[in-house]
Amino acid sequence: MQMNLADSKIAIIGAGPTGLGVAWRLQELGLNDWTLFEKESYAGGLAASFHDTSGFTWDAGGHVLFSHYSNFDGLIERLLGDGWLKHERESWIWMRERFIRYRFRITSATCRNRR
């Protein structure tokens, strides 16, 4: 059986990044017969942040987006504007009495016999 989305009622469960993205895309496609359900009084799901009375920001969950899709990246830039923080991730491992950058890079310095 083939389903025609244009004739369907659509329920979106959760106003996290995925639910919000689905709602956005349905609107782009001209599909308006959908409802987004969220149990909290705010959108964001585990990507939400909160400020306490001391001004500290607490994250409900991870806030990492990793994408190579220009349409997705463009939408995030458009919606978040200056609220979008970008940074290059660095990871280091303590091994043989020194820090080594992770992901491993094979170099002559990496391959030296250190005893």
C-alpha positions in Angstrom: 0.0 0.0 0.0 1.4 3.4 -1.0 0.9 6.3 1.3 0.3 9.9 0.0 1.8 12.2 2.6 -0.2 15.2 1.2 -3.5 13.4 2.3 -2.1 12.2 5.7 -2.3 13.6 9.2 1.2 13.5 10.6 2.1 13.4 14.3 5.7 14.6 15.2 6.7 13.3 18.7 9.2 15.7 20.4 10.4 19.2 19.7 14.1 18.3 19.8 16.3 18.9 16.8 14.9 16.0 14.8 11.3 16.8 15.5 11.8 20.5 14.7 13.7 19.6 11.5 10.8 17.3 10.4 8.3 20.1 11.0 10.4 22.6 9.0 10.8 20.2 6.1 7.1 19.4 5.9 6.4 23.1 5.8 8.9 23.5 3.0 7.1 20.7 1.1 3.8 22.4 1.5 2.5 19.8 3.9 0.6 21.5 6.7 -1.5 18.8 8.2 0.8 17.9 11.0 1.0 18.4 14.8 4.2 18.5 16.9 3.8 17.1 20.4 6.2 18.0 23.2 5.8 17.1 26.9 7.9 20.0 28.1 7.0 23.7 28.0 10.1 24.4 25.8 11.5 23.1 22.6 15.0 21.7 22.2 14.8 18.3 23.8 18.3 17.1 24.9 19.8 20.0 23.0 18.3 22.6 25.3 20.3 24.7 27.8 19.2 26.5 30.9 20.5 29.4 32.9 20.5 29.2 36.7 20.2 32.2 39.1 24.0 32.6 39.2 24.1 32.9 35.4 25.7 29.5 34.8 24.5 27.6 31.7 23.5 24.0 32.1 23.1 21.7 29.1 20.4 19.1 29.1 22.5 16.9 26.8 25.1 16.9 24.0 25.1 19.9 21.7 27.3 18.5 18.9 26.2 18.7 15.3 28.3 17.0 12.7 27.2 17.4 9.1 28.5 17.6 5.5 25.1 18.5 4.1 25.1 22.1 2.8 21.3 22.4 3.0 21.3 21.3 6.6 24.3 23.5 7.5 22.7 26.5 5.7 19.5 26.1 7.7 21.3 25.9 11.0 23.3 29.1 10.1 20.0 30.8 9.0 18.1 29.9 12.2 20.8 30.3 14.8 22.8 33.2 13.3 25.2 34.5 15.9 23.9 31.9 18.4 25.9 29.2 16.6 29.2 28.4 18.2 31.8 26.6 16.1 35.0 25.1 17.3 37.5 22.6 16.1 37.6 19.5 18.2 40.9 18.4 19.6 41.6 15.2 21.5 44.8 14.2 23.2 45.9 10.9 24.8 48.6 10.7 27.6 50.9 7.9 26.5 54.6 7.2 27.2 55.0 10.2 29.4 53.6 12.7 26.8 50.4 13.8 25.1 49.8 12.4 21.7 47.2 13.9 19.4 44.2 11.8 18.6 43.3 10.8 15.8 46.7 9.3 15.4 48.9 10.7 12.7 51.8 8.6 11.6 55.0 10.7 11.6 58.6 10.0 12.3 58.2 11.5 15.7 55.3 9.1 16.5 57.3 6.1 15.4 60.5 6.7 17.4 61.4 4.0 19.8 61.0 5.6 23.2 62.0 3.4 26.1 
